[in-house]
Amino acid sequence: MEQQACQINYYPIDRPFRLFAEDLTILLVLKGQVTVQHDTHARTLRSNDLYCLNGHQLATLSPVNSGDCVVLSLQIDSLFFAAQFPAFYTVHFHIPAENAAANGELLHTITELCLNEFNQTAEQKTYRLMKLEAIIYLLIQRYQTKRHHPIQISGYQQLPEILDYIDSHIQQGLKVKDIAETFYLSESALSKLFKKETGEQISHYIKKIQIHKSLPALTYSKKSIEQIALEAGFASVKVYREQFKKLIKMTPTAYRQSQLTSEEQATQTNNAGHQSATAKDMLHLLYQTVQNQPDVRPPLIDRRNRHVVIDEMMDKGPFHTGETIIQVRALTDLANVKVQNELVELIDQGLIDRLYCQHLLSTTDISTTLANLLQLNSFPAFEKLAPALAFLNKHQLPLMLAYTLPEPTKTQNPADTSFSVIQQFLTHLTRVTEPTWAQTLRLSIRIPDAPSRHLQQHYQQVKAQIRHLLPTVSIGVHLTIPDPATNYGSEQYLLAFAPLLDDDCDFISFDGDPNFVFQKTAAAYSPITSSHHYLQEKITGIKQRLHERGINRPLYLLNWNTLTGATVDYNGLFFRGAIILQEMLGLSAQLEGYGFWLNNELHEQHAVDQADPHVYSTGLDLYHFQSKKRPSYFCLTLMRRMRGHVIVKGEDYLLTKEGPIYQLLLWNTNYFDPHLSSEDAFLESQALDISLEVSLFPVGTYQIKQLDLDRHHGAVFYIYRRFQTAAHLDRETEAYIDQMNRMKLHVFDQKITDTFRHFSTIDTNGVQLLEFTAI
């Protein structure tokens, strides 16, 4: 390959052959069997096997049988690798033999890179670079095993720069003093730091690199030993001979004699970029390697494109968004100005149908307990609810309140105030709020365990008392089906709940979280896709079980999520706008409504209260800290913006019509391991080039609005990453981030005669809305 990024060589081997890997080198056996030995390691490679030599390693390749053997070597330039992966100088790569089947993607990409060298088209260089970056990506993700010997885990930031400086100046007679002056250190300080970080003396390391650098000259040139020693940076040939024998275990002369002559070596070594006499043979071996691989395309590398033709109208009924329920921790949270401002914004944008509170009060005051014990007719704690009720009344925002049903024995305890507070609250509600608003109240009763007969009776008593206080209240049962839910487990659970659900409960609510299904150690991609589909499968299973028992109640999914990796970091960095939107479209078709957490802060506080680290992953937040909007907010905005009748629907597009206005929603859903979400090169490869042809619009001139939601427009975590080198952000920067955190808007006019044609790129898990208004 005629560039510094990498070099490809082919070695026909019929006798032991020594190969010095100056940079990271991947060996691929194209034909025969070869034993690779370096240091104390030895391994026999068969056809299509891969082996990795890290930089500055000397290996001996020996044929196992007398037949022909051909080995391909791909040497990747260290500086190029480090530019893609800054930690390159401090890591070690290893391709295990026991994972031969799992190495198929790397093998496939290497053979595609090599075949491309015989390509004479204009795209050859671009394709070469793309495949090389794909190889680097795979090495980083799958074959990075331990810290490079002798370099250990280092907190010393200049170490990679020092190693690179040594490598670049090694043949200039480099001394420790020269390195120390370059990096503004004393010789003693540099030696101590280098010994601490690498485990060896810097002077020994320099001599080792000098020896390695001299090996090609010994093998391929007719220079004298003295000349080679001087060119390698040694002050005398005596020192060179001593150090060479100490490291290589033989003299320079013996090493030269053991190698092929330069003439023989030139005959055996062919660069893939050159059309030599053996090019036909190399092509045959490469194609044979490709044919021996499973017929599976690598799912993570090639950028995709798609041509979409929409030419048939079919009315599929009104577009339905489902009821949006916004969740806070407690009703008293509404006294917080920040919470009120966020809710007002949602109300103004038409993004909220109901407020859901996990608790009535954030804490139970001592005054409340005393009032209950003394059977007083007022609860001082309700003073804290005054701002919340005033806010709900003002905006006529309906309320859903959660209540966990205690064991019957606990209600006999005078100190237990849970149900007493609910009773007092309902009485209080009818006195201080407008009757029309109070009639919209919903109460979701959580029953933590499968209900026993005694608990069922208690539930009936509680429900009767609630209806006596407020006859219009809507009472539902919250199912606590754990994740992951199996068919048998959910069936048994619902069977136990059947008497409660058969009764006059008004609705059923539940939670769902695919993060409990996802296994981080899963090597295949199918479990990842299954995890993404888990939520729909759980809902379908619940609805089927209810239908079998003749139970037909409105269903609400209060807490849910997509696959995130179940950590805060991946929750933010794994941009999944299209996945969230696609889930919302499915939920709208299956359920009466679904919920979101209002913001990060309340969600985290709830997780702390529950003392369960997994609680935080169950739920999507609309706002980040400081009221920054999260992608869920923009997904909800796009959903609520859609209106009219659905006239065309595909797997990744939706076209609606209301009067003269058409709306075309497009999304690029990608299912992959959330741990890949920090690899920018990978994310770029998952973008979708889409070309549209729509012939359903009446002839005329339209103003077209294009809204794009992707990592660069509407993903607050990615915007914050631009400022990650700053320790603190002031108000001006925060205001700028808030201003930048929005969907991209593009507006243009276009006359449509017969067909609307449009080309655009949608980022990985990005969403695009095209809105057509006749003018």
ABEGO torsion letter per residue (X at the ends): XBBAABBBBBBBBABBBBBBBABBBBBBBABEBBBBBBEABBBBBBBGBBBBBBBGBBBBBBBABABBBBBBBBBBBAAAAAAABAAAAABBBBBBAAAAAAAAAAAAAAAAAAAAAABABAAAAAAAAAAAAAAAAAAAAAABABBBOABBBBABAAAAAAAAAAAAAAAAGBBAAAAAAAAGBBAAAAAAAAAAAAGBBAAAAAAAAAAAAAAAAAAABABBAAAAAAAAGBABAAAAAAAAAAAAGBBAAAAAAABBBAAAAAAABBBAABBBAAAAAAAAAAAAAAAABBBBBBAAABBBBBBBBBABBBBAEBBBAEBBBBBBABAAAAABAAAAAAAAAAAAAGABABBBBABABABBBAAAAAAAAAGBABBAAAAAAAAAAAAAAAAGBBBBBBBBBBBAAAAABAABAAAAAAAAAAAAAAAABBAAAAAABBBBBBBABBBBAAAAAAAAAAAAAAAAABAABBBBBBBBBBOBBBAAAAAAAAAAAAAAAABABABBBBBBBAAAABBAABABAAAAAAAAAAAAAAAAAAAAAAAAAGBBBBBBBABBBBBAGGBAAAAAABBAAAAAAAAAAAAAAABABBBBBABAAAAAAAAAAAGBAAAAABEBBABBBGGBBBAAAAAAAAAAABBEBBABBBAABBBBBBEABBBBBBBBBBBBBAAAAABAAAAAAABBBBBBBBAABBBEBBBBBBBBBBAABGBAAAAAAAAAABABBBAAAAAAAAAABBBBBBBBBBBBAABBBBBBBBBBGBBBBBBBBBX
